[in-house]
Amino acid sequence: MSTLAGSVAVAQNDVTVTVADDPAVVRSSFYLPVRDGTRLSVNVYRPAKDGRVREGRYPVVFAFTPYRARYRKDGEIVDLIDSTTFGLRKLVHAGYVVATADVRGKGASFGARRGFLDRTEARDGYDVIQWLAAQPYSTGKVGMTGCSYLGGSAMLVAGTLPPALKAVFAAATDLDKYAFVRNGGITAQFNTRPDEPPEVDLATVPVDADRDGSLLKAAVAEHSRNTPMAQLWAGMPHRDDMSPLTGTRFWEEVGPYTHLPALRSPQLAWYLWSNWSDEPTEQIIQAAANLRAKMIIGPGSHCEPPKVFDIVGEQRRFFDHYLKGIDNGIEREPRYSWWREQGDGGTLVQRDTLPGAKLKRTTLYLSAAPNDAPAAVDAGSIGANPSKPKPLPFKVDYSVATKDYFQFWPSPLDGKGLTFTSRPLASDAAIEGYPVLTVRAAIDGRDANLFGYLEDVDPAGKVSMLAFGRLAFSHRKTATAPYERLGLPYHSGLKADVAPAVPGQPATLSFALSPRAYTVAAGHRLRVTLTGADPRQRNLAEIRGSLAETVTVFAGSPSHIDIPFATPVRFR
């Protein structure tokens, strides 16, 4: 029996079970009551030899998930410890205790979710960490790991500063929830999908003592009181809105930047990672700037282990140093690493400055095609020399939705708006950092959405998406950010800064595109595409009719893109 301060006693099953025919790992699962008595489903994996627990004390690594730590699918048990993204089994083999838990209101845990990564959930993580640190198999030092929501869990729990938490290895999450979920004032695919039906949580594997599954059924019954997530976000169009569902200014409650003093505590060591073809990467770089974290970025998609380096090995090196005290040189390396993509290969770059931090951006203007130019997909060109302003109207195409439920990276949208293509490059040109797009435009309504894309077009016409961004006309006003923004335009989303457009009156919209480290090959062309809708918006059917139908872009010197080239750019 062990006790958690301020709660009832915790009974653990004394029987540990060998995990998936691995005699070096044993598992136990049980309910752990947190400060208000809510019972969370916890799994503990301990080092073993020949299926028997190895005695001694070990550092603990904790992962906190809403996606069910253990569940059944097609007759097989899916266990978070076996996820290739997290490498948790390898940590147990390396002499760590690993713990996973379902957040309240999900999986086998009791309770109801008040919000999404809210302070209730963060304090639950605090309680679990402090309980783990007090166990006889623990050294008292705990680390957290996670990607996507689990990375967000790590960030928010760290904001409560549990005394035992010493190191956080987090990926593909955000520093500013509003600036991510409602980037530019526009919701898209992240955090907007409907909640799962009860059958999903009922597929969770019950804790060891729940032999007939009755406790699991009782827990899932409590989930019916969960706050609906999509409704929660949709009900707060402004950053300073009070949520009618939580009674708080919820964006600020769940925005890690509002807890920066705790996150910057010398108690905590940080290692952040992400991939270039993943929307949260723009937030990961800003988090690294604000937390003085170590950071690595690879090629690939959302939470995909990069093939060009061993992210699981990096995680172990990090925890070995900060939880075990091993001097492996990690503090003497350059703070930041990233993969600069080039064709099917690339180069690993290591520096003590963030990508593009000291580069001066090169301005390329969006110019309209001459009146006598032959008909083509392009509305004009991009190049170093500005041209006279010329209005280019286009109808917003709200029928761009695809069957992809979660398209982590956008597909080219040629023909869905305006495209501007450069001449072929005379030599390779390396992009490093955040491009910034500035567009002068007018609309035939009081609001509209503007999406901008930077693309690489090869000699055969194949288009590769490099970077993208978005901004609503009503959110066009810039402001001073409450955290380090690396000099990028910041749109607060505060009610006082959001204003409708005047129909027919031109306005200037300036916004950052997602960051990239990418070498555009000689002979390829750069392309900028502008649209009024994106397939990853889940609410296209709802907003059609409430936003402008026509957007008129003023090409020429008012409209341009500033690209951070690490090498000089020359066109043929």
Buried (B, 14 or more C-beta within 10 A) or exposed (E): EEEBEEBEEBEBEEEBEBBEEBEBBBBBBBBBBBEEEBBBBBBBBBBBEEBEBBEEEBBBBBBBBBBBBBBEEEEEEBBBBBBEBBBBBBBBBBBBBBBBBBBBBBBBBBBBBBBBBBBBBBBBBBBBBBBBBBBEBBBBBBBBBBBBBBBBBBBBBBBBBBEBBBBBBBBBBBBBBBBBBBBBBBBBBBBBEEBBEEEBBBBBBBBBBBEEBEBBBEBBEBBEEBBEBBEBBBBBBBBBBEBEBBEBBBBBBBBBBBBBEBBEEEBBBBBBBBBBBBBBBBBBBBBBBBBEBBBBBBBBEBBBBBEBBEBBEBBBBBBBBBBBEEEEEBEEEEBBBBBBBBEEEBEEBEEEEBBBBEBEBBBBBBBBBEEEEEEEEBBBBBBEEBBEBBBBEBEBBBEBBEEEEEBBBBBBBBEBBBBBBBEBBEBBBBBBBBBBBBBBBBBBBBBBBBBBBBBBBBEEEEBBBBBBBBBBBBBBEBEEBBBBBBEBBBBBBBEEBBBEBEEEEBBEBBBBBBBBBBBBBEEBBBBBBBBBBBBBBBEBEEBEEEBBBBBBBBBBBBBBBBBBBBEEBEBE
